[in-house]
Amino acid sequence: MSMPAAAIVLAGGRSSRLGGVDKATVEVDGIPLIDHVYSAVRGCMPIIAVGPDGISRPGIRVVREDPPFGGPAAAVAAGVIALDGSDAVEAWLLACDLPRAAELVARLAKVPIPDGSNAVVAVDADGRMQWLAGRYRVSALRGAVAQHPETVGMSMRTLFEGLRLHPVDDDGTAVDLDTWSAIEDYRSTRKDDHV
């Protein structure tokens, strides 16, 4: 991608469906989930991670939504505010639990954000827009946050209601692992692939 791109990685949830285990630290293919995502965006500047201090890595700036566990919209807002001073034109917005992040980023990187659209966002096989698996115009993200000064507890749908999102079939690359059954299913599939 020729235009400067930033990245915002969200990792501040309670992981309630994992019994409180921090999903960013769950290992897939011997690597914590969040490191799959960091690797996918390693060429971006800056890389902002929203979550606890434990997700810090060299070259990654960690911020926290206020209050902590304020929900994904609040985390997006914290990440966007942290981009102040950046000259990035576009920003990846990714959840921390995307084991195929590298393939997802490669897939979406080939699709320019069309004129009149604010983002290219993965759509899964069931037709669901994956807001936390996309590349957005930074100006659109800033505009969405500015329109919603109180984002705690807000849904992503509400935060992004004014944005025009260009859907891209994810071909399975936007799979997210937020339950133990999903993690075990994914791990067993990976073992089968390597047999």
Helices and strands as residue ranges (DSSP letters): E 5-10, G 16-18, G 23-25, E 27-28, E 31-32, H 33-40, E 47-50, G 53-55, E 60-63, H 72-81, E 90-95, H 101-109, E 119-123, E 129-137, H 138-147, H 156-159, E 165-169, H 180-193
